[in-house]
Amino acid sequence: MLIRYFRKLQALTPLLLFLIGAVLWSETWFSPEPVFYFSSPTNAGPFYLYLQPAFEWNPLVSWVGAFVFLYMQAILLNQIVTSQGILDKYSFLTSLIYVMLMSSSLGALYLHPLLFSNFFIIIAIKKIFQTYDEEIVLVEV
């Protein structure tokens, strides 16, 4: 039933996606305790290393920021998939799957370097699809 609902374009689908994500992240909303994941990975990018101390002092801010960032990534990924004609019709099924997969690990329920890297990977995929439609690709590259 849930998949059938997300396959159709309906007005409340983005709100339902937000609520499903909030339910999946409910453990972090109700008990915002500092987690041991805040130790900086040695291979994290410099942008993450500059932002990480700002979110270390308040885990709730980190989790809210991560959830909003994840929601924006899901909407962007859904827009890419539907605008490039990968799916036949406009649906939020891609966003639902992305949110569920990214929420499946407790280690990724905060501002993790994975969220930052996924954002840039999604932007790169969008750019690749845009250059694929061009006739003269070398100009775009």
Backbone as CSV, one residue per row, in Angstrom:
resi,resn,N_x,N_y,N_z,CA_x,CA_y,CA_z,C_x,C_y,C_z
1,MET,0.816,-1.189,0.000,0.000,0.000,0.000,0.862,1.257,0.000
2,LEU,1.935,1.242,0.779,2.805,2.404,0.858,3.517,2.647,-0.470
3,ILE,3.968,1.587,-1.109,4.631,1.729,-2.408,3.642,2.244,-3.441
4,ARG,2.425,1.771,-3.411,1.405,2.232,-4.346,1.123,3.718,-4.144
5,TYR,1.147,4.175,-2.904,0.898,5.586,-2.627,2.039,6.459,-3.156
6,PHE,3.275,6.007,-3.009,4.412,6.803,-3.455,4.626,6.741,-4.958
7,ARG,4.012,5.795,-5.646,4.140,5.725,-7.096,3.273,6.751,-7.790
8,LYS,2.288,7.285,-7.112,1.404,8.298,-7.691,1.816,9.669,-7.189
9,LEU,1.576,10.672,-8.002,1.858,12.044,-7.597,0.656,12.584,-6.837
10,GLN,0.849,12.803,-5.546,-0.207,13.344,-4.709,0.351,14.507,-3.913
11,ALA,-0.516,15.373,-3.454,-0.083,16.611,-2.806,0.607,16.370,-1.471
12,LEU,0.194,15.391,-0.723,0.745,15.160,0.609,1.916,14.188,0.641
13,THR,2.392,13.753,-0.509,3.476,12.781,-0.547,4.772,13.315,0.071
14,PRO,5.207,14.553,-0.212,6.429,15.035,0.458,6.278,15.104,1.977
15,LEU,5.102,15.462,2.449,4.875,15.499,3.891,4.917,14.090,4.488
16,LEU,4.330,13.126,3.796,4.370,11.744,4.263,5.803,11.209,4.259
17,LEU,6.590,11.582,3.255,7.993,11.189,3.223,8.734,11.773,4.419
18,PHE,8.461,13.019,4.742,9.074,13.660,5.904,8.677,12.944,7.193
19,LEU,7.405,12.558,7.317,6.945,11.855,8.517,7.552,10.463,8.639
20,ILE,7.694,9.769,7.526,8.316,8.437,7.563,9.771,8.559,7.990
21,GLY,10.466,9.556,7.451,11.841,9.786,7.867,11.934,10.141,9.336
22,ALA,11.004,10.958,9.832,11.008,11.336,11.247,10.760,10.128,12.142
23,VAL,9.905,9.222,11.710,9.650,8.000,12.488,10.895,7.113,12.494
24,LEU,11.564,7.016,11.354,12.778,6.206,11.302,13.892,6.795,12.163
25,TRP,13.888,8.101,12.337,14.900,8.775,13.143,14.402,9.052,14.557
26,SER,13.281,8.482,14.949,12.660,8.807,16.236,13.558,8.473,17.433
27,GLU,14.376,7.473,17.311,15.267,7.126,18.419,16.222,8.282,18.734
28,THR,16.669,8.969,17.718,17.577,10.090,17.948,16.841,11.339,18.410
29,TRP,15.569,11.483,18.044,14.818,12.670,18.469,14.516,12.622,19.968
30,PHE,14.177,11.437,20.466,13.736,11.332,21.849,14.875,11.163,22.846
31,SER,16.016,10.729,22.388,17.156,10.596,23.308,18.416,11.157,22.644
32,PRO,18.507,12.472,22.534,19.690,13.062,21.892,20.896,13.037,22.833
33,GLU,21.568,11.942,22.851,22.743,11.797,23.694,23.981,11.857,22.810
34,PRO,25.067,12.351,23.355,26.303,12.331,22.573,26.674,10.897,22.218
35,VAL,27.078,10.696,21.008,27.423,9.355,20.556,28.918,9.270,20.317
36,PHE,29.429,8.080,20.305,30.855,7.887,20.113,31.255,8.049,18.659
37,TYR,30.283,8.238,17.770,30.594,8.379,16.352,31.245,9.720,16.024
38,PHE,31.241,10.654,16.974,31.751,11.974,16.679,33.262,12.030,16.542
39,SER,33.938,10.950,16.811,35.373,10.971,16.574,35.599,11.083,15.065
40,SER,36.413,12.037,14.679,36.610,12.328,13.256,37.321,11.186,12.554
41,PRO,36.757,10.703,11.476,37.455,9.692,10.695,38.729,10.292,10.092
42,THR,39.736,9.490,9.915,40.998,10.007,9.393,40.901,10.383,7.926
43,ASN,39.966,9.802,7.203,39.852,10.087,5.781,38.682,11.015,5.456
44,ALA,38.144,11.728,6.429,37.049,12.656,6.169,37.585,13.864,5.412
45,GLY,36.721,14.449,4.612,37.120,15.603,3.822,37.338,16.838,4.676
46,PRO,38.030,17.837,4.137,38.324,19.031,4.931,37.069,19.828,5.297
47,PHE,36.060,19.833,4.433,34.832,20.558,4.741,34.143,19.958,5.960
48,TYR,34.122,18.651,6.025,33.518,17.979,7.177,34.319,18.225,8.446
49,LEU,35.637,18.213,8.324,36.485,18.415,9.498,36.321,19.812,10.090
50,TYR,35.968,20.805,9.261,35.728,22.146,9.784,34.357,22.272,10.437
51,LEU,33.378,21.551,9.941,32.025,21.631,10.495,31.806,20.711,11.694
52,GLN,32.539,19.659,11.775,32.312,18.650,12.809,32.415,19.201,14.224
53,PRO,33.383,20.065,14.572,33.414,20.576,15.948,32.207,21.441,16.301
54,ALA,31.605,22.081,15.310,30.439,22.911,15.587,29.232,22.079,16.014
55,PHE,29.138,20.856,15.512,27.999,20.009,15.851,28.299,19.067,17.012
56,GLU,29.524,19.046,17.465,29.897,18.135,18.538,29.290,18.538,19.876
57,TRP,29.101,19.810,20.094,28.622,20.289,21.391,27.146,20.053,21.599
58,ASN,26.367,19.921,20.538,24.932,19.693,20.681,24.493,18.604,19.706
59,PRO,24.312,17.377,20.162,23.946,16.292,19.251,22.579,16.476,18.613
60,LEU,21.648,17.158,19.295,20.328,17.365,18.693,20.427,18.241,17.446
61,VAL,21.264,19.260,17.488,21.465,20.118,16.321,22.085,19.306,15.186
62,SER,22.997,18.428,15.525,23.620,17.576,14.515,22.593,16.664,13.855
63,TRP,21.720,16.074,14.653,20.725,15.157,14.089,19.665,15.885,13.278
64,VAL,19.259,17.043,13.715,18.273,17.812,12.946,18.896,18.264,11.624
65,GLY,20.135,18.739,11.689,20.821,19.140,10.463,21.000,17.988,9.502
66,ALA,21.353,16.830,10.031,21.530,15.655,9.185,20.206,15.217,8.562
67,PHE,19.136,15.279,9.328,17.840,14.863,8.790,17.383,15.813,7.684
68,VAL,17.543,17.094,7.884,17.166,18.063,6.845,18.031,17.871,5.602
69,PHE,19.319,17.628,5.808,20.232,17.394,4.696,19.843,16.129,3.930
70,LEU,19.478,15.078,4.650,19.047,13.830,4.020,17.758,14.034,3.236
71,TYR,16.832,14.784,3.790,15.562,15.051,3.104,15.811,15.844,1.815
72,MET,16.702,16.818,1.858,17.023,17.589,0.656,17.680,16.702,-0.397
73,GLN,18.540,15.788,0.025,19.172,14.865,-0.913,18.141,13.948,-1.565
74,ALA,17.188,13.485,-0.784,16.155,12.601,-1.328,15.310,13.324,-2.371
75,ILE,14.955,14.572,-2.096,14.165,15.337,-3.061,14.983,15.613,-4.319
76,LEU,16.270,15.956,-4.169,17.137,16.215,-5.322,17.316,14.956,-6.155
77,LEU,17.533,13.829,-5.507,17.678,12.567,-6.236,16.397,12.212,-6.975
78,ASN,15.267,12.435,-6.343,13.990,12.172,-6.985,13.789,13.078,-8.200
79,GLN,14.180,14.332,-8.074,14.053,15.274,-9.192,14.936,14.850,-10.354
80,ILE,16.142,14.362,-10.066,17.047,13.906,-11.127,16.461,12.698,-11.848
81,VAL,15.972,11.748,-11.087,15.440,10.513,-11.679,14.220,10.804,-12.545
82,THR,13.344,11.662,-12.089,12.130,11.927,-12.864,12.377,12.879,-14.029
83,SER,13.293,13.829,-13.887,13.531,14.766,-14.992,14.301,14.120,-16.139
84,GLN,15.085,13.100,-15.865,15.845,12.434,-16.907,15.075,11.288,-17.560
85,GLY,13.880,11.030,-17.122,13.060,10.002,-17.745,13.447,8.587,-17.360
86,ILE,14.131,8.430,-16.236,14.491,7.081,-15.788,13.230,6.331,-15.364
87,LEU,12.322,7.028,-14.704,11.005,6.474,-14.402,9.996,7.030,-15.391
88,ASP,8.973,6.269,-15.678,7.989,6.681,-16.671,7.167,7.881,-16.239
89,LYS,6.833,7.940,-14.971,6.012,9.041,-14.484,6.593,9.580,-13.187
90,TYR,6.123,10.739,-12.789,6.634,11.396,-11.598,6.140,10.656,-10.359
91,SER,7.089,10.241,-9.522,6.738,9.573,-8.277,7.807,9.864,-7.237
92,PHE,7.473,9.639,-5.998,8.402,9.833,-4.892,8.959,8.506,-4.393
93,LEU,8.855,7.473,-5.179,9.337,6.160,-4.773,10.855,6.149,-4.595
94,THR,11.569,6.871,-5.439,13.021,6.968,-5.307,13.408,7.623,-3.994
95,SER,12.711,8.685,-3.631,12.987,9.366,-2.368,12.705,8.468,-1.176
96,LEU,11.622,7.720,-1.244,11.277,6.815,-0.148,12.366,5.767,0.043
97,ILE,12.827,5.175,-1.037,13.861,4.145,-0.939,15.158,4.741,-0.414
98,TYR,15.509,5.932,-0.875,16.744,6.578,-0.413,16.687,6.889,1.079
99,VAL,15.573,7.430,1.536,15.440,7.759,2.955,15.475,6.493,3.803
100,MET,14.821,5.445,3.354,14.812,4.203,4.134,16.198,3.562,4.190
101,LEU,16.921,3.575,3.078,18.262,2.982,3.083,19.241,3.800,3.914
102,MET,19.159,5.105,3.827,20.085,5.948,4.582,19.745,5.975,6.069
103,SER,18.525,5.631,6.428,18.121,5.612,7.832,18.277,4.236,8.469
104,SER,18.775,3.282,7.732,18.843,1.921,8.259,20.010,1.692,9.208
105,SER,21.002,2.552,9.185,22.169,2.379,10.053,22.176,3.447,11.139
106,LEU,22.351,3.032,12.373,22.392,3.970,13.485,23.595,4.903,13.380
107,GLY,24.659,4.440,12.774,25.849,5.258,12.625,25.689,6.424,11.679
108,ALA,24.699,6.378,10.803,24.487,7.456,9.832,23.385,8.413,10.262
109,LEU,22.921,8.326,11.490,21.836,9.189,11.952,22.363,10.468,12.596
110,TYR,23.419,10.971,12.091,23.954,12.268,12.500,24.741,12.790,11.306
111,LEU,25.333,13.964,11.422,26.087,14.519,10.299,27.367,13.713,10.090
112,HIS,27.242,12.714,9.306,28.314,11.768,9.010,28.972,12.184,7.694
113,PRO,30.253,11.887,7.488,30.880,12.214,6.201,30.173,11.575,5.010
114,LEU,29.463,10.484,5.259,28.717,9.825,4.187,27.639,10.740,3.619
115,LEU,26.969,11.516,4.467,25.952,12.446,3.979,26.567,13.517,3.085
116,PHE,27.729,14.011,3.466,28.390,15.021,2.640,28.816,14.434,1.300
117,SER,29.410,13.251,1.323,29.870,12.654,0.070,28.702,12.283,-0.833
118,ASN,27.607,11.798,-0.254,26.435,11.484,-1.074,25.878,12.713,-1.764
119,PHE,25.916,13.852,-1.092,25.420,15.078,-1.701,26.220,15.426,-2.950
120,PHE,27.534,15.321,-2.870,28.362,15.640,-4.031,28.259,14.569,-5.113
121,ILE,28.028,13.338,-4.725,27.820,12.280,-5.715,26.506,12.512,-6.467
122,ILE,25.470,12.919,-5.771,24.190,13.201,-6.425,24.333,14.373,-7.390
123,ILE,25.069,15.397,-6.989,25.304,16.529,-7.898,26.104,16.076,-9.115
124,ALA,27.089,15.194,-8.922,27.873,14.680,-10.049,27.004,13.850,-10.989
125,ILE,26.107,13.060,-10.435,25.199,12.278,-11.279,24.298,13.199,-12.091
126,LYS,23.832,14.251,-11.464,22.998,15.229,-12.189,23.779,15.846,-13.340
127,LYS,25.026,16.212,-13.099,25.853,16.813,-14.141,26.150,15.819,-15.247
128,ILE,26.369,14.561,-14.913,26.617,13.532,-15.925,25.394,13.360,-16.816
129,PHE,24.216,13.329,-16.218,22.997,13.212,-17.020,22.787,14.437,-17.908
130,GLN,23.139,15.616,-17.413,23.008,16.820,-18.231,23.975,16.797,-19.407
131,THR,25.207,16.344,-19.189,26.151,16.286,-20.301,25.820,15.162,-21.270
132,TYR,25.153,14.141,-20.810,24.764,13.043,-21.691,23.750,13.519,-22.734
133,ASP,22.934,14.502,-22.377,21.940,15.023,-23.309,22.528,16.024,-24.308
134,GLU,23.714,16.537,-24.065,24.334,17.520,-24.941,24.868,16.849,-26.214
135,GLU,24.881,17.607,-27.310,25.440,17.078,-28.546,26.968,17.213,-28.559
136,ILE,27.464,18.345,-28.057,28.907,18.556,-27.979,29.304,18.452,-26.517
137,VAL,29.784,17.302,-26.125,30.051,17.013,-24.723,31.345,17.693,-24.241
138,LEU,32.317,17.842,-25.104,33.600,18.392,-24.681,33.468,19.835,-24.176
139,VAL,32.538,20.573,-24.684,32.327,21.943,-24.207,31.876,21.914,-22.754
140,GLU,31.001,21.013,-22.419,30.494,20.903,-21.054,31.550,20.366,-20.093
141,VAL,32.353,19.421,-20.554,33.376,18.820,-19.698,34.443,19.853,-19.403
